[in-house]
Amino acid sequence: SDGEDEIDQIFRRAPVPSNVKTTLTAAAEAAADEPSDEEEDESEEEESEGDEDDESDAGEGAGAGGQGAKNSMLAVGYKHDRSFVVRGSRIGVFRHGENDGIEFDTTISRIDDTHGTEFTPSSVMLHEQDSSMVLQNRDRPHELYRMDLEYGKVVEEWKVHEDIPTVSIAPNTKYSQMTGDKTLVGLSHNMLYRIDPRVGGDNMVVQNELQSYTTKSHFTAAATTESGAIVVGSGKGEIRLFDRLGVRAKTTLPALGEAILGIDVTSDGRYVVATCKTYLLLIDTKLPSDPTGKTGFQKSFPQAQKPAPRRLQLRPEHVVYMSAPISFTPAKFNQSPDGNHSEKTIVTSTGPFVITWNLRRALGTGRGDAYHIKQYADV
């Protein structure tokens, strides 16, 4: 059957050839000088990496989204053990099975807006205890769409603001999708604001929780901590840290490299990972001279103590082997909303390759090129 064919595709792997030096070797070299309890961390890393591998496999096997469509986004559900893979104007739905396996469930065969017009979402976010998905349409930046996942249909069109084009959205807190929270964070090129769909009408922006910058800041991506602090990246390479909405940033880190395509933050706000096209930037937000352990979300960095990012990038032999330009998807810290909020790995992908960095090792050894890499069939 078609479903069985898709399952076969999901688990068809193409490992990196043995003549290419893998980062498992690099990781072992990096671990040689570390304490013996690193073996426990290695085991935890491999478990986390395995989880991500399953999700990547699921992405590669999602149903056809039209001729030439590629898997473009993955949304992982916590509440109902479902993952959603966007492929063109279709969404593949997968169940989380036993032993962290993933099984094909169904396909939402066509995404239409409330007027019946088909579109390909530019971003998606699970919402309201994973019962809904919020979608963006790049061609209609002043609106958002809410899909009812029980029926697989867009049921609401939210007119956010006629004068404010939304370029990115984020949950109010890192794990808001597990709650019934109705509101979310919106981002335009030079504004940060809360969106409240309950307001209705043509303006859902909460005015007293809007912060506008007069110059073009070229904001591109945002993420939130468990307490609701916000990190924002820009096309200029700048990073801003906000303790809440409606105020100016506590900390602005100057351009650290190329345009930031994606951004994430740990639950406690201690670490930020920014995705550029060919490398990642890992930033420790803790103020080195503050005895209470405050971060740049809570207090501005002194000018002379702004953090230097660690650069995470692929080794030259892997770049050569991939034989295609590197283009990282937005990197994420592993998330564990089950009570253990200590992130251990950073995961991204480029083409059919999934790359995982061990957070402790990257911080402790400074080895930005020590990672695990796996390749999957590009179906």
C-alpha positions in Angstrom: 0.0 0.0 0.0 1.0 3.7 -0.3 1.3 3.9 3.5 3.7 0.9 3.6 5.7 2.4 0.8 6.1 5.6 2.8 7.2 3.6 5.9 9.8 1.8 3.7 11.1 5.2 2.6 11.2 6.5 6.1 13.7 3.9 7.3 15.9 3.6 4.2 19.3 4.8 5.4 22.5 5.6 3.4 25.4 5.7 5.9 28.5 7.9 5.4 31.1 5.7 3.6 33.8 4.2 5.8 36.6 6.1 3.9 35.3 9.4 5.2 36.5 10.2 8.6 33.4 10.4 10.8 32.9 12.7 13.7 32.3 9.7 15.9 36.1 9.4 15.8 36.4 13.2 16.5 34.0 12.9 19.4 36.1 10.0 20.8 39.2 12.0 20.6 37.6 15.0 22.3 36.4 12.7 25.1 39.8 11.1 25.7 40.9 13.9 28.1 37.5 14.2 29.8 36.4 12.6 33.1 35.1 9.0 33.0 31.5 10.2 33.7 31.6 11.5 30.1 30.7 7.9 29.1 27.3 8.4 30.7 26.9 11.7 28.8 27.9 9.8 25.6 25.1 7.3 26.2 22.6 10.1 26.8 23.8 11.9 23.6 23.3 8.8 21.5 19.8 8.3 22.9 18.9 11.9 22.1 20.5 11.6 18.6 18.5 8.5 18.0 15.3 10.4 18.8 16.3 13.0 16.2 17.2 10.4 13.7 13.7 9.0 13.9 12.2 12.4 13.3 14.5 13.0 10.4 13.6 9.7 8.9 9.9 10.6 9.3 10.5 13.9 7.5 12.2 12.2 4.5 9.2 9.8 4.2 6.3 12.3 4.4 3.7 12.0 1.7 4.2 13.7 -1.7 3.5 17.4 -1.5 3.4 17.9 -5.2 6.0 17.3 -7.9 9.4 18.3 -6.7 8.2 19.2 -3.2 10.7 18.8 -0.4 10.2 18.3 3.3 10.6 21.8 4.7 9.5 21.8 8.4 9.0 19.5 11.3 6.7 20.2 14.3 7.0 17.7 17.2 4.0 17.3 19.4 4.2 16.6 23.1 0.6 16.3 24.2 -0.7 13.6 21.8 2.6 11.9 20.6 2.3 13.1 17.0 4.9 14.7 14.7 4.0 16.7 11.6 6.2 17.0 8.5 5.4 19.8 6.0 6.0 18.9 2.4 4.8 21.5 -0.1 1.1 22.1 0.6 0.7 18.7 2.4 1.4 17.6 5.9 2.5 14.1 6.9 1.3 12.9 10.3 3.3 10.4 12.3 2.7 8.5 15.5 5.4 8.1 18.1 5.5 4.3 18.7 7.3 2.0 21.1 11.1 2.4 21.7 11.0 6.0 20.2 9.9 4.6 16.8 7.8 6.6 14.4 5.0 5.2 12.3 3.2 6.8 9.4 -0.4 7.8 10.5 -2.0 9.9 7.8 -1.6 12.8 5.3 -3.3 16.1 5.3 -3.5 16.1 1.6 -4.0 19.8 0.9 -3.6 23.0 2.9 -6.3 25.6 1.9 -7.0 29.0 3.5 -10.6 29.8 4.6 -11.3 30.9 1.0 -10.4 27.6 -0.4 -7.0 28.8 -1.9 -4.2 26.3 -1.6 -0.9 27.5 -0.2 2.4 26.3 1.0 3.1 27.4 4.6 6.3 29.3 5.3 6.3 28.3 9.0 4.2 26.3 11.3 3.8 26.1 15.1 1.8 23.7 17.3 -0.7 25.5 19.6 -3.3 24.9 22.3 -2.2 21.5 23.6 -1.3 20.3 20.1 -4.9 20.5 19.1 -4.2 23.3 16.6 -1.4 24.4 14.2 -0.7 28.0 13.4 0.5 28.5 9.8 2.0 31.4 8.0 1.6 32.2 4.3 4.5 34.2 2.9 2.2 35.7 0.3 -0.2 37.0 3.0 2.1 38.3 5.8 -0.6 40.3 7.6 -2.5 37.1 8.4 -2.1 33.8 10.2 -4.2 30.7 9.9 -5.3 28.2 12.5 -5.7 24.6 11.5 -7.8 22.3 13.5 -5.7 19.1 13.6 -8.6 16.8 14.4 -10.2 17.7 11.1 -7.0 18.6 9.2 -8.5 21.9 7.9 -7.8 25.6 8.3 -10.8 26.9 10.3 -9.8 30.4 11.2 -8.0 33.3 9.5 -6.4 35.8 11.9 -6.0 39.3 10.6 -3.0 40.3 12.8 -2.7 43.9 11.7 -3.1 45.6 8.4 0.1 47.6 8.7 2.3 45.1 10.4 3.6 42.1 8.3 4.5 39.2 10.6 7.7 37.5 9.5 8.0 35.0 12.4 6.0 33.6 15.3 7.0 31.9 18.6 5.2 30.5 21.6 4.7 32.7 24.7 7.0 30.4 26.6 9.1 27.4 25.5 6.4 24.9 26.3 3.3 26.9 25.8 2.1 24.5 23.2 1.4 22.0 26.0 -1.1 24.4 27.6 -4.3 26.1 26.5 -2.6 29.4 26.1 -4.3 31.3 23.2 -1.8 34.1 22.6 1.6 34.0 20.9 4.6 36.2 20.1 4.8 37.9 16.7 7.8 39.4 15.0 8.0 41.9 12.1 11.1 43.4 10.6 11.4 46.0 13.3 8.7 45.1 15.9 8.1 42.5 18.6 4.6 42.1 20.0 2.0 39.8 21.5 -0.8 38.4 19.2 -4.2 37.7 20.9 -6.6 36.0 18.5 -9.4 36.4 20.9 -9.6 40.1 20.2 -11.0 39.5 16.7 -11.4 42.1 14.0 -8.5 43.4 12.0 -6.0 44.2 14.8 -4.9 41.4 17.2 -1.7 43.1 18.4 -1.7 43.9 22.1 -0.6 47.5 22.1 0.9 47.6 25.5 3.1 44.6 24.7 4.5 46.0 21.5 8.1 47.2 21.1 9.0 49.1 17.9 12.4 50.1 16.7 12.6 53.2 14.4 15.4 51.9 12.3 15.1 48.8 10.1 16.3 46.1 12.4 15.6 43.2 9.9 14.4 40.8 12.6 14.2 37.3 11.2 13.6 34.8 14.1 12.6 34.6 17.7 12.5 32.0 20.5 11.3 32.0 24.1 12.5 30.6 27.5 10.4 28.7 30.0 9.8 32.0 31.9 8.8 33.9 28.7 12.1 35.8 28.0 12.6 36.3 24.3 15.7 36.1 22.1 15.5 37.7 18.6 17.9 37.3 15.7 18.3 39.6 12.7 19.4 39.6 9.1 22.2 41.9 10.2 23.6 39.2 12.5 22.6 41.0 15.7 21.0 39.2 18.7 18.7 40.9 21.2 17.7 39.6 24.6 14.4 40.7 26.1 13.1 39.9 29.6 9.5 40.4 28.5 7.4 41.9 25.7 6.7 45.7 25.5 10.2 46.9 26.5 13.5 47.5 24.8 16.1 44.7 24.9 18.2 44.2 28.0 21.1 43.2 25.9 22.0 43.8 22.2 24.9 41.7 20.9 26.5 43.2 17.8 26.6 41.4 14.5 28.5 38.1 15.1 28.6 36.8 11.6 26.2 36.4 8.7 22.4 36.8 8.7 20.7 34.7 11.4 18.2 32.3 9.8 16.9 30.7 13.0 17.4 30.9 16.7 16.8 28.9 19.9 17.4 29.2 23.6 17.6 26.7 26.5 14.7 26.6 29.0 16.6 28.6 31.6 17.9 31.1 29.1 21.6 30.3 29.8 22.5 29.3 26.2 21.4 30.6 22.8 22.1 28.9 19.4 21.9 31.0 16.3 21.8 29.4 12.8 23.7 31.0 9.9 23.7 29.4 6.5 26.9 27.3 7.0 27.6 27.4 10.7 26.0 27.8 14.2 26.9 30.3 16.9 26.6 29.1 20.5 26.4 31.9 23.1 26.6 31.7 26.9 24.3 34.5 28.2 25.5 34.4 31.9 27.1 37.6 33.1 30.6 36.6 34.1 31.0 39.3 36.8 27.5 38.9 38.4 27.6 37.0 41.7 23.9 36.1 41.5 24.2 34.3 38.2 22.0 36.7 36.2 22.0 36.4 32.4 21.8 39.0 29.6 18.0 38.6 29.6 17.9 40.1 33.1 20.7 42.6 33.0 22.8 44.3 30.4 26.3 43.0 29.7 29.1 45.5 30.4 30.6 46.7 27.1 33.9 44.9 27.8 32.3 41.6 28.9 29.9 40.8 26.0 30.1 37.1 25.3 32.3 35.7 22.5 30.3 33.0 20.6 31.6 29.5 19.9 31.4 28.7 16.3 30.0 25.2 15.4 30.8 24.1 11.9 31.4 21.1 9.7 34.9 19.7 9.1 36.3 20.2 5.6 36.2 16.5 4.7 32.5 16.3 5.4 31.8 19.4 3.4 33.6 17.8 0.5 31.8 14.5 0.9 28.3 16.2 0.9 29.1 17.6 -2.6 26.4 20.2 -2.2 26.3 23.7 -0.6 25.8 23.6 3.1 22.5 25.2 4.1 21.6 24.5 7.8 18.0 24.3 8.9 17.3 26.2 12.1 19.2 24.4 14.9 17.3 23.4 18.1 18.3 22.4 21.6 16.8 19.0 22.5 13.6 19.6 24.5 12.6 17.5 27.4 9.3 18.9 28.9 8.9 15.8 31.2 10.4 17.6 34.2 14.1 17.3 33.1 14.7 20.6 31.4 18.4 20.2 31.0 19.2 20.3 27.3 22.1 18.1 26.3 22.4 18.4 22.5 22.0 20.7 19.5 20.5 19.3 16.3 20.4 20.7 12.8 20.4 19.3 9.2 21.6 20.1 5.7 20.2 18.1 2.8 19.9 14.5 3.9 22.4 14.9 6.7 21.5 15.3 10.4 24.2 16.7 12.7 24.2 16.6 16.5 26.5 18.4 18.8 26.9 17.5 22.5 26.3 20.8 24.4 28.6 20.0 27.3 31.5 18.9 25.1 31.1 22.0 22.8 31.3 24.2 25.9 34.0 22.3 27.8 36.4 21.6 25.0 35.7 24.4 22.5 35.6 21.7 19.8 33.1 23.2 17.4 33.9 20.4 14.9 33.2 17.5 17.2 29.8 16.1 16.4 27.8 13.1 15.2 26.6 13.0 11.6 24.3 10.6 9.9 23.0 10.5 6.3 19.6 9.4 5.2 18.3 8.6 1.7 17.0 11.8 0.1 13.6 10.6 -1.0 
